[in-house]
Amino acid sequence: MESKVGASEALGMIETRGFAAMVEASDAMVKAAKVELVHYEKIGGGFVTAVVRGDVAAVRAALEAGGIAAGKVGDVVSVHLIPRPHDNVDLALPLGRGKEYWDAYREMIDGVNNKERKDTK
C-alpha cells in the first residue's frame, strides 16, 4: 500500500569516499534546491553517504549540484534518486522521518483499517 503522506517526496543519496567530500556535497545540495538533509551514514572504509528529501525535481537538482561539489574535494562513489519511495522503505530505514510524519501515517493507517472493518460487517 502506498501512502499519500509525503507522496510527492523523493529520496536522494550521495555516497563519497571521505567525510569532507560528503560535507561538501551536503552543503551544495541544501544550497542548490529546497531539500532537507535528513541523514548521513558512515559506512566504513572511508565511505560516507548523505541523504536528502524533497520534491522530485528539487532532489534531482540537489544531487547534480552535490555530485559536482563532492567531486572537487574527493571521490563520488554513487549518486542515486528514488522518486516517491514506498512506505516500506521508511519502515525499514526511517531516514529523517520525524514524529509528525509517523503520527500522520498512523492516522492514515487507522482510517484505512477502520474502513475495512466497517466494509466487512
Residue frames as a rotation matrix with the C-alpha (Angstrom) as fourth column:
MET 1
0.581 0.814 0.000 0.00
0.814 -0.581 0.000 0.00
0.000 0.000 -1.000 0.00
GLU 2
-0.507 -0.718 0.477 1.33
0.690 -0.670 -0.275 3.42
0.517 0.190 0.834 -0.89
SER 3
-0.048 0.415 -0.909 0.69
0.867 -0.434 -0.244 6.38
-0.496 -0.799 -0.339 1.39
LYS 4
0.571 0.249 0.783 -0.41
0.614 -0.763 -0.205 9.85
0.546 0.597 -0.588 0.50
VAL 5
0.887 -0.343 -0.308 1.87
0.078 -0.548 0.833 11.08
-0.454 -0.763 -0.459 3.29
GLY 6
0.044 -0.939 -0.340 4.85
-0.419 -0.326 0.847 12.59
-0.907 0.105 -0.408 1.51
ALA 7
0.526 0.250 0.813 3.72
0.451 0.728 -0.516 11.06
-0.721 0.638 0.270 -1.79
SER 8
0.972 -0.162 0.168 5.45
0.070 -0.482 -0.873 13.75
0.223 0.861 -0.457 -3.85
GLU 9
0.583 -0.795 0.168 8.72
-0.661 -0.344 0.667 13.40
-0.472 -0.500 -0.726 -1.98
ALA 10
0.717 -0.502 -0.483 11.89
-0.095 0.616 -0.782 11.87
0.690 0.607 0.394 -3.29
LEU 11
0.813 -0.573 0.104 14.88
0.019 0.203 0.979 10.41
-0.582 -0.794 0.176 -1.52
GLY 12
0.789 -0.607 -0.095 18.35
-0.229 -0.147 -0.962 11.29
0.570 0.781 -0.255 -2.78
MET 13
0.827 -0.557 0.076 21.70
0.169 0.375 0.912 9.80
-0.537 -0.741 0.404 -1.76
ILE 14
0.640 -0.753 -0.156 25.29
-0.479 -0.231 -0.847 10.68
0.602 0.617 -0.508 -2.50
GLU 15
0.896 -0.443 0.002 27.96
0.310 0.630 0.712 8.24
-0.317 -0.638 0.702 -1.40
THR 16
0.692 -0.721 0.047 31.52
-0.539 -0.559 -0.630 9.54
0.480 0.411 -0.775 -1.24
ARG 17
0.405 -0.701 -0.587 34.92
0.790 0.591 -0.160 8.32
0.459 -0.399 0.794 -0.23
GLY 18
-0.725 -0.688 -0.038 35.88
0.582 -0.583 -0.567 10.70
0.368 -0.433 0.823 2.56
PHE 19
-0.064 0.705 -0.706 33.94
0.925 -0.224 -0.308 12.75
-0.375 -0.672 -0.638 5.08
ALA 20
-0.530 -0.199 -0.824 34.97
0.061 -0.978 0.197 16.12
-0.846 0.054 0.531 3.64
ALA 21
-0.981 0.189 -0.052 33.50
-0.058 -0.025 0.998 15.23
0.188 0.982 0.036 0.25
MET 22
-0.345 0.902 -0.259 30.21
0.865 0.413 0.285 14.25
0.364 -0.126 -0.923 1.90
VAL 23
-0.095 0.263 -0.960 30.08
0.666 -0.700 -0.258 17.53
-0.740 -0.664 -0.109 3.83
GLU 24
-0.817 -0.258 -0.516 30.80
-0.184 -0.731 0.657 19.46
-0.546 0.632 0.549 0.62
ALA 25
-0.825 0.565 0.034 28.06
0.301 0.387 0.871 17.53
0.479 0.729 -0.489 -1.20
SER 26
-0.160 0.791 -0.591 25.60
0.986 0.105 -0.126 18.16
-0.037 -0.603 -0.797 1.64
ASP 27
-0.347 -0.054 -0.936 26.31
0.298 -0.953 -0.056 21.88
-0.889 -0.298 0.346 1.68
ALA 28
-0.954 -0.058 -0.295 25.90
-0.253 -0.374 0.892 22.16
-0.162 0.926 0.342 -2.09
MET 29
-0.673 0.738 -0.038 22.66
0.604 0.579 0.548 20.15
0.427 0.346 -0.836 -2.07
VAL 30
0.014 0.740 -0.672 20.87
0.946 -0.228 -0.231 22.26
-0.324 -0.633 -0.704 0.53
LYS 31
-0.405 -0.212 -0.890 22.07
0.029 -0.975 0.219 25.47
-0.914 0.062 0.401 -1.13
ALA 32
-0.989 -0.106 -0.106 21.07
-0.103 -0.032 0.994 24.39
-0.109 0.994 0.021 -4.65
ALA 33
-0.442 0.875 -0.198 17.48
-0.062 0.191 0.980 23.32
0.895 0.446 -0.030 -4.03
LYS 34
-0.075 0.533 0.843 14.72
-0.959 -0.270 0.086 23.18
0.273 -0.802 0.532 -1.47
VAL 35
0.285 0.056 -0.957 15.73
0.049 0.996 0.072 19.87
0.957 -0.067 0.281 0.10
GLU 36
0.665 -0.067 0.744 16.32
-0.741 -0.181 0.646 18.78
0.091 -0.981 -0.170 3.65
LEU 37
-0.356 -0.808 -0.469 19.45
-0.488 0.589 -0.644 16.94
0.797 0.000 -0.604 4.72
VAL 38
0.563 0.768 0.306 17.90
-0.695 0.240 0.677 14.19
0.447 -0.594 0.669 6.82
HIS 39
0.899 -0.244 0.363 20.66
-0.043 0.777 0.628 11.70
-0.435 -0.581 0.688 7.45
TYR 40
0.291 -0.807 -0.514 24.25
-0.840 0.041 -0.541 10.74
0.457 0.589 -0.666 6.90
GLU 41
0.966 0.054 0.254 25.82
-0.162 0.891 0.424 7.37
-0.204 -0.450 0.869 7.38
LYS 42
-0.039 -0.996 -0.085 29.44
-0.987 0.025 0.162 6.35
-0.159 0.090 -0.983 7.94
ILE 43
0.798 0.423 -0.429 29.63
-0.540 0.817 -0.199 3.04
0.266 0.391 0.881 6.14
GLY 44
0.614 -0.685 0.393 33.24
0.053 0.532 0.845 2.12
-0.788 -0.498 0.363 6.86
GLY 45
0.054 -0.709 0.703 36.42
0.904 0.334 0.267 2.12
-0.424 0.621 0.659 4.86
GLY 46
-0.801 -0.389 -0.455 36.09
0.250 -0.908 0.335 5.86
-0.544 0.154 0.825 4.40
PHE 47
-0.692 0.621 0.367 32.73
0.426 -0.059 0.903 5.63
0.582 0.781 -0.224 2.64
VAL 48
-0.739 0.492 -0.459 30.05
0.222 -0.466 -0.856 8.09
-0.636 -0.735 0.235 3.76
THR 49
-0.536 0.649 0.540 26.53
0.730 0.035 0.683 8.67
0.424 0.760 -0.492 2.44
ALA 50
-0.889 0.367 -0.272 24.41
-0.169 -0.818 -0.549 11.83
-0.424 -0.443 0.790 2.70
VAL 51
-0.533 0.798 0.281 20.63
0.843 0.473 0.256 11.55
0.071 0.373 -0.925 2.34
VAL 52
-0.923 0.306 -0.233 18.25
-0.273 -0.948 -0.164 14.36
-0.271 -0.088 0.959 1.34
ARG 53
-0.346 0.893 0.288 14.49
0.866 0.422 -0.268 14.60
-0.361 0.157 -0.919 0.92
GLY 54
-0.553 0.308 -0.775 12.32
-0.307 -0.939 -0.154 16.96
-0.775 0.152 0.613 -1.07
ASP 55
0.639 0.767 -0.056 10.17
-0.335 0.212 -0.918 17.00
-0.693 0.605 0.393 -4.15
VAL 56
0.616 -0.378 0.691 11.48
0.616 0.778 -0.123 15.03
-0.491 0.501 0.712 -7.11
ALA 57
0.710 -0.332 0.621 12.72
0.413 -0.518 -0.749 18.00
0.570 0.789 -0.231 -9.15
ALA 58
0.725 -0.437 0.532 14.44
-0.647 -0.698 0.308 19.59
0.236 -0.568 -0.789 -6.15
VAL 59
0.595 -0.516 0.616 16.19
-0.178 0.663 0.727 16.37
-0.784 -0.543 0.303 -5.16
ARG 60
0.670 -0.340 0.660 17.33
0.735 0.428 -0.526 15.83
-0.103 0.837 0.537 -8.76
ALA 61
0.691 -0.397 0.604 18.83
-0.017 -0.844 -0.536 19.36
0.723 0.359 -0.590 -8.86
ALA 62
0.703 -0.408 0.582 20.39
-0.696 -0.227 0.681 18.92
-0.146 -0.884 -0.444 -5.42
LEU 63
0.668 -0.446 0.596 22.03
0.260 0.890 0.376 15.63
-0.698 -0.096 0.710 -6.38
GLU 64
0.678 -0.423 0.601 23.51
0.628 -0.092 -0.773 17.16
0.382 0.901 0.203 -9.51
ALA 65
0.598 -0.439 0.671 24.99
-0.445 -0.878 -0.177 20.07
0.667 -0.193 -0.720 -7.53
GLY 66
0.706 -0.287 0.648 26.14
-0.589 0.269 0.762 17.80
-0.393 -0.919 0.021 -4.71
GLY 67
0.774 -0.404 0.488 27.85
0.516 0.849 -0.116 15.37
-0.367 0.341 0.865 -7.04
ILE 68
0.584 -0.556 0.592 29.80
0.340 -0.495 -0.800 18.15
0.737 0.668 -0.100 -8.75
ALA 69
0.567 -0.333 0.753 30.81
-0.690 -0.691 0.214 19.74
0.449 -0.642 -0.622 -5.44
ALA 70
0.777 -0.258 0.574 31.88
-0.288 0.665 0.689 16.46
-0.559 -0.701 0.443 -3.84
GLY 71
0.785 -0.454 0.423 33.94
0.620 0.577 -0.531 15.57
-0.003 0.679 0.734 -6.90
LYS 72
0.611 -0.556 0.563 36.03
-0.154 -0.781 -0.605 18.70
0.777 0.283 -0.563 -6.40
VAL 73
0.159 -0.549 0.821 37.28
-0.960 -0.281 -0.001 17.61
0.231 -0.787 -0.572 -2.98
GLY 74
-0.389 -0.263 0.883 37.04
-0.563 0.826 -0.002 13.82
-0.729 -0.498 -0.470 -3.02
ASP 75
-0.980 0.014 -0.198 35.67
-0.143 0.640 0.755 10.78
0.137 0.768 -0.625 -4.78
VAL 76
-0.087 0.993 0.081 32.00
-0.960 -0.061 -0.272 10.35
-0.265 -0.101 0.959 -5.61
VAL 77
-0.856 -0.191 0.480 31.13
-0.164 0.982 0.099 6.67
-0.491 0.006 -0.871 -5.39
SER 78
-0.623 0.701 0.347 27.46
0.746 0.399 0.533 6.87
0.235 0.591 -0.771 -6.35
VAL 79
-0.845 0.519 -0.126 24.53
-0.464 -0.830 -0.309 9.24
-0.265 -0.203 0.943 -6.72
HIS 80
-0.811 0.583 -0.042 21.00
0.508 0.738 0.444 7.86
0.289 0.339 -0.895 -6.56
LEU 81
-0.712 0.688 0.140 17.46
-0.702 -0.703 -0.117 9.25
0.018 -0.181 0.983 -6.70
ILE 82
-0.802 0.596 -0.045 14.37
0.597 0.802 -0.006 7.35
0.032 -0.032 -0.999 -5.57
PRO 83
-0.742 0.606 0.286 11.25
-0.483 -0.779 0.399 9.24
0.465 0.158 0.871 -6.62
ARG 84
0.172 0.924 0.343 8.30
-0.914 0.020 0.404 8.66
0.366 -0.383 0.848 -4.30
PRO 85
-0.801 -0.519 -0.298 9.80
-0.375 0.823 -0.426 5.82
0.467 -0.229 -0.854 -2.25
HIS 86
0.094 0.841 -0.533 7.31
0.084 0.527 0.846 3.26
0.992 -0.124 -0.021 -0.96
ASP 87
0.549 0.211 0.809 6.35
-0.713 -0.388 0.585 3.49
0.437 -0.897 -0.062 2.73
ASN 88
0.965 -0.203 -0.164 8.08
0.253 0.886 0.389 0.17
0.066 -0.417 0.907 3.40
VAL 89
0.112 -0.957 0.268 11.39
0.504 -0.178 -0.845 1.90
0.857 0.230 0.462 2.69
ASP 90
-0.121 -0.108 0.987 10.66
-0.577 -0.801 -0.158 4.28
0.808 -0.589 0.035 5.57
LEU 91
0.849 0.452 0.273 9.50
-0.486 0.469 0.737 1.47
0.206 -0.759 0.618 7.82
ALA 92
0.760 -0.623 -0.187 12.78
0.624 0.779 -0.061 -0.38
0.184 -0.070 0.980 7.29
LEU 93
-0.395 -0.917 0.046 15.01
0.903 -0.398 -0.162 2.69
0.167 -0.022 0.986 7.02
PRO 94
0.629 0.745 -0.222 13.36
0.773 -0.629 0.078 5.66
-0.082 -0.221 -0.972 8.76
LEU 95
-0.387 -0.884 0.261 15.65
0.917 -0.399 0.007 8.21
0.098 0.242 0.965 7.13
GLY 96
-0.981 -0.161 0.105 14.81
0.148 -0.981 -0.123 11.53
0.123 -0.105 0.987 8.67
ARG 97
-0.142 0.986 0.091 11.16
0.213 -0.059 0.975 10.88
0.967 0.158 -0.202 9.31
GLY 98
-0.886 -0.190 0.424 10.05
-0.301 -0.459 -0.836 12.78
0.353 -0.868 0.350 12.39
LYS 99
-0.817 0.577 0.007 7.19
0.267 0.389 -0.882 12.35
-0.511 -0.718 -0.472 14.84
GLU 100
-0.227 0.770 -0.597 4.78
-0.621 -0.587 -0.520 14.42
-0.750 0.252 0.611 12.71
TYR 101
-0.422 0.012 -0.907 5.21
-0.843 0.364 0.397 12.10
0.334 0.931 -0.144 9.75
TRP 102
-0.910 0.009 -0.414 4.64
0.089 0.981 -0.173 8.96
0.405 -0.194 -0.893 11.79
ASP 103
-0.654 0.745 -0.129 1.60
0.016 -0.157 -0.987 10.46
-0.756 -0.648 0.091 13.55
ALA 104
-0.087 0.608 -0.789 0.06
-0.900 -0.388 -0.199 11.27
-0.427 0.693 0.581 10.14
TYR 105
-0.595 -0.209 -0.776 1.00
-0.611 0.745 0.268 7.84
0.522 0.634 -0.570 8.83
ARG 106
-0.966 0.241 -0.092 -0.59
0.242 0.724 -0.645 6.04
-0.089 -0.646 -0.758 11.80
GLU 107
-0.378 0.866 -0.327 -3.72
-0.331 -0.457 -0.826 8.17
-0.865 -0.204 0.459 11.44
MET 108
-0.169 0.257 -0.951 -3.95
-0.985 -0.017 0.171 7.26
0.027 0.966 0.256 7.76
ILE 109
-0.804 -0.185 -0.565 -3.45
-0.227 0.974 0.004 3.54
0.550 0.131 -0.825 8.50
ASP 110
-0.842 0.539 -0.006 -6.05
0.165 0.248 -0.955 3.64
-0.513 -0.805 -0.298 11.29
GLY 111
-0.183 0.788 -0.588 -8.52
-0.731 -0.509 -0.454 5.24
-0.657 0.347 0.669 8.87
VAL 112
-0.324 -0.004 -0.946 -7.93
-0.817 0.505 0.278 2.50
0.477 0.863 -0.167 6.29
ASN 113
-0.946 -0.076 -0.316 -8.22
0.072 0.900 -0.431 -0.24
0.317 -0.430 -0.846 8.92
ASN 114
-0.646 0.760 -0.071 -11.43
-0.107 -0.183 -0.977 1.25
-0.756 -0.624 0.199 10.33
LYS 115
-0.082 0.597 -0.798 -12.95
-0.963 -0.253 -0.091 1.47
-0.256 0.761 0.596 6.83
GLU 116
-0.569 -0.189 -0.801 -12.01
-0.509 0.846 0.162 -2.16
0.646 0.499 -0.577 6.11
ARG 117
-0.971 0.239 -0.031 -13.62
0.163 0.558 -0.814 -3.26
-0.177 -0.795 -0.581 9.39
LYS 118
-0.317 0.899 -0.301 -16.85
-0.468 -0.425 -0.775 -1.43
-0.825 -0.105 0.555 8.50
ASP 119
-0.156 0.213 -0.964 -16.84
-0.982 0.071 0.175 -2.90
0.106 0.975 0.198 4.98
THR 120
-0.779 -0.215 -0.589 -16.59
-0.238 0.970 -0.040 -6.47
0.580 0.109 -0.807 6.30
LYS 121
-0.848 0.510 0.148 -19.56
-0.065 0.178 -0.982 -6.13
-0.527 -0.842 -0.118 8.68
